[in-house]
Structure formats: C-alpha cells, structure tokens
Amino acid sequence: MKKLLITGVSGFLGWNICQLAREWQVYGTYLSHSLNIPGINTLKVNLTNFPEIKQIFHEIQPAAVIHSAAQSQPNFCQTHPEESHAINVEASSNIAGLCADYNIPCAFTSTDLVFDGLNAPYSETDAVCPVNLYGEQKVMAEAAMLKRYPMTAVCRMPLMFGMATPTATSFMQPFMQTLKEGKELKLFIDEFRTPVSGKTAAKGLLLALEKVNGIIHLGGKERISRYDFGKLLVEVFQLPSTNLQACRQEDVKMAAPRPADVSLDSSQAFALGYEPLCLKEELEALING
C-alpha cells in the first residue's frame, strides 16, 4: 500500500480523513493531543520545527500528503499572531517545499475565510480579501505553497460539522450542549456559510489529492445562516428549542472580525465527483452512524 502522510490527525478534520483513507497506509502527525486511531501510525511531530518534519519525510517516504494541521481558531490567531503564523504559514510553505522535493501529490486545507463576505457565492477565481488574521494567514499559506509547489491542491474548506472525535469537536457540540442544559443559545441570522460534514469534507480532500492542482472549493450545496443551522439541529436531534435566539454579528464582541457571507461556489468540485448531501440528510446520517 502507498503511504499517505496526514498532518493534524488529532484535529476534527484530520481524524475524519483517517477514517476514510483506507486505501492507504496512513501516517498521521499530532502535536499536543496524543491519540490512538486503529490502523493508523500516529507520530508526535512539531511541524514548526523544519528539521523534524524533514526527518519525518525522510523516514516515511510518503507517496502523498494531506496537510490539515493548523491553528484554526480566528480569535486565537488574532491575539497570537506570531505563534499562529509559524504553523499556518511557515510550516505550510515548508511542507509544500518537501512535497516538491519528493514530487508527490499534496492537498492543503485552506478556508472560506479568505474572503470578505461582500460578494458571495465565491468561485475559485474570485479575489481574496480576508477580514481577520486567520484568513490573512491562510491567504499567505496558499500563495507560498503554490509558489513552491504549483501542483498543490489548495482546498478551501467551509464550516464543518459532525460528531465529536476522541480529541476534537465541531461547532455543533457546544450548540447542542447549551440547548440540552436549558441555556440561551444566540446564533447569527446575518452570517452565511455552505457547511458540510467532516466525512464529506474528507471525501472531498481525498478526491482533490487525486485530481486537483491549484485551488478548489469544497463547500456544501446549501447556503445557510448559523441560526437556521441551529433550527435544523433542533429538528433532527430533537433538542429543546425554546432557548434558541436569533442575533446579529454586531451583538457579539469577538477578537477577530467575521465576514457576513462566505458561501462557496463549489461547482468545479461537484463536476469532479464531489457530492455533499443536503444538510438535513448529512445530519440524519450522523444519528444513524
């Protein structure tokens, strides 16, 4: 079996990729959250230490790489610019350089937050214009990786949801917990995304690894506000709805500004065989395993 190196397997997306990459002998890196995934070789690696990551490439000799490790909390990136830059930009550029040296497929997980939210839906050719530091760092990483290795598949990921993994959650879990505890859950009616499940996102990445060079969007088929997504969660998981409240972005003070609508036009990926379900079906599939 060919060897696939996945960075960030303790993260929500990395873990989901591991569940589907069964045609590969998978090696997965983590930094702070050690975990055991059956059938996966997990390695503690500091990706910001270039000699360390270079050594891993030398030892494993991967046939392909999916780079999903990141500091992906916008508020953290905004308040810790140097620390987040080291992993989000410098490590990504170095990984692209190593993939170029080995001449192997490389897929990178970027974000819909590279856009300013004023002209959705966004296609791959639309100009980037991030409104927060996390988005800026992903823009820098995209450019650095494509410069060092134009064959990189830069996959712009949407908001992702799914059941909790052994070491990570999606944005669903705090929503559901708040409602179950009978507390008020305020969700934006003026922030729109094109979300997909972690499983669907992982399928898209494996497809892109095989078929894409350059930028591709892996959003879902439905544009939805956080509030309407909350209503779907309530319906599918039969949660108490009395404390679900609508609010606006301006009502909540956050360290990192958020764009209003970063819905992705993912028709290029759909044409390649990327097939997200409708959101209600995606959520029902989570209940049914």
Residue pairs with C-beta under 8 A, 6 or more apart in sequence:
1 23
1 24
1 25
2 24
2 25
2 63
2 64
3 24
3 25
3 26
3 27
3 60
3 61
3 62
3 63
3 64
4 21
4 24
4 25
4 26
4 27
4 62
4 63
4 64
4 65
4 66
5 27
5 28
5 29
5 56
5 57
5 60
5 62
5 64
5 65
5 66
6 14
6 17
6 18
6 21
6 26
6 27
6 28
6 29
6 65
6 66
6 68
7 14
7 28
7 29
7 45
7 47
7 65
7 66
7 67
7 68
7 69
7 95
8 14
8 28
8 29
8 30
8 67
8 68
8 69
8 70
9 15
9 17
9 18
9 28
9 29
9 30
9 35
9 37
9 40
9 42
9 68
10 30
10 31
10 32
10 33
10 34
10 35
10 167
10 168
11 68
11 69
11 70
11 72
11 167
11 168
12 160
12 162
12 165
12 168
12 169
12 170
12 198
13 68
13 109
13 157
13 160
13 198
13 201
13 202
13 205
14 28
14 68
14 69
15 35
15 37
15 165
15 166
15 167
15 168
15 198
16 162
16 165
16 198
16 199
16 201
16 202
17 66
17 68
17 202
17 205
17 206
18 26
18 28
18 37
18 40
19 199
19 202
20 199
20 202
20 203
20 206
21 202
21 206
22 39
24 63
24 64
25 41
26 39
26 40
26 41
27 40
27 41
27 42
27 43
27 56
27 60
27 62
28 37
28 40
28 41
28 42
28 43
29 42
29 43
29 44
29 45
29 47
29 56
29 69
30 42
30 43
30 44
30 45
30 167
31 44
31 45
31 46
31 47
31 69
33 167
33 168
34 42
34 44
35 42
35 166
35 167
36 42
37 166
43 56
45 52
45 53
45 56
46 52
47 53
47 69
47 87
47 91
47 94
47 95
48 86
48 87
48 90
48 91
50 94
53 91
53 94
53 95
53 98
54 98
57 98
57 101
57 102
61 102
62 102
62 104
63 104
63 105
64 104
64 105
64 106
64 107
64 209
65 95
65 98
65 99
65 104
65 105
65 106
65 107
66 106
66 107
66 109
66 205
66 206
66 209
67 92
67 95
67 106
67 107
67 108
67 109
68 109
68 205
69 87
69 91
70 87
70 88
70 109
71 77
71 80
71 83
71 84
71 87
71 88
71 134
72 111
72 134
73 134
74 113
74 132
74 133
74 134
74 135
74 254
74 255
74 256
74 258
75 254
75 255
75 256
76 84
77 84
77 88
77 132
77 133
77 134
77 137
77 256
78 132
78 133
78 134
78 255
78 256
79 255
81 133
84 133
84 134
84 137
85 137
88 134
88 137
88 138
88 140
88 141
89 137
89 140
89 141
89 144
92 108
92 141
92 144
92 145
93 141
93 144
93 145
93 148
95 106
95 108
95 145
96 106
96 108
96 144
96 145
96 146
96 148
96 149
96 152
97 148
97 149
99 105
99 106
99 149
99 151
99 152
100 148
100 149
100 151
105 151
105 153
105 209
105 210
106 145
106 149
106 151
106 152
106 153
106 209
107 152
107 153
107 155
107 205
107 208
107 209
107 212
108 141
108 142
108 145
108 152
108 153
108 154
108 155
109 155
109 157
109 205
110 138
110 141
110 142
110 154
110 155
110 156
110 157
110 215
111 134
111 135
111 138
111 156
111 157
112 122
112 156
112 157
112 158
112 159
112 193
112 194
112 217
112 219
112 262
112 263
112 264
113 130
113 131
113 132
113 134
113 135
113 138
113 259
113 262
114 128
114 129
114 130
114 135
114 138
114 139
114 142
114 156
115 122
115 126
115 128
115 129
115 130
115 135
115 259
115 262
116 129
116 130
116 131
116 259
117 131
117 258
117 259
117 260
117 261
117 262
118 259
118 260
118 261
119 126
120 192
120 223
120 261
120 262
120 263
121 194
121 223
121 263
121 264
121 265
122 217
122 262
122 263
122 264
122 265
123 217
123 265
123 267
123 268
124 156
124 214
124 215
124 216
124 217
124 268
128 135
128 139
128 142
130 136
130 138
130 139
130 259
131 257
131 258
131 259
132 256
132 257
132 258
133 256
134 256
135 259
142 154
142 215
145 152
145 154
146 152
146 154
146 214
146 215
150 213
150 214
151 213
152 213
152 214
153 208
153 209
153 212
153 213
153 214
153 216
154 214
154 215
154 216
155 204
155 205
155 208
155 212
155 216
155 217
155 218
156 215
156 216
156 217
156 218
156 219
156 264
157 201
157 218
158 193
158 194
158 195
158 196
158 201
158 218
158 219
158 220
158 262
158 264
159 171
159 193
159 194
159 195
160 170
160 195
160 196
160 197
160 198
160 201
161 170
161 171
161 172
161 195
161 196
161 197
161 198
161 229
161 282
161 283
162 170
162 172
162 197
162 198
162 199
162 286
163 170
163 286
164 170
164 173
170 198
172 233
175 185
175 187
175 230
175 233
176 233
176 237
176 239
178 184
178 185
178 243
179 185
179 233
179 234
179 239
179 240
179 241
179 243
179 244
180 239
180 240
182 240
182 243
183 243
184 243
184 245
185 230
185 243
185 244
185 245
186 245
186 246
186 247
186 251
186 252
187 225
187 226
187 227
187 229
187 230
187 244
187 245
187 246
187 247
188 225
188 226
188 227
188 246
188 247
188 248
188 249
188 252
189 225
189 226
189 227
189 228
189 246
189 247
189 248
190 225
190 248
190 249
190 260
191 225
191 226
191 249
191 258
191 259
191 260
191 261
192 223
192 224
192 225
192 260
192 261
192 262
192 263
193 219
193 223
193 224
193 226
193 262
193 263
194 219
194 220
194 221
194 222
194 223
194 224
194 263
194 264
194 266
195 219
195 220
195 222
195 224
195 229
195 279
196 204
196 218
196 219
196 220
196 276
196 282
197 276
197 277
197 282
197 283
197 285
197 286
199 285
200 220
200 275
200 276
200 277
200 282
201 218
203 274
203 275
204 218
204 269
204 274
204 276
205 218
207 269
207 272
207 273
207 274
208 216
208 218
208 269
208 272
211 272
212 272
216 266
216 268
216 269
216 272
217 264
217 265
217 266
217 268
217 269
218 264
218 266
218 269
218 274
219 263
219 264
219 265
219 266
219 276
220 266
220 276
220 279
220 282
221 266
221 270
221 276
221 278
222 278
222 279
223 261
223 263
224 232
224 279
227 244
227 246
227 247
229 279
230 244
231 241
231 244
232 279
232 280
232 283
233 239
233 283
234 240
234 241
234 244
235 280
236 280
236 283
236 284
236 287
237 283
237 287
249 258
249 260
266 274
266 276
276 282
277 285
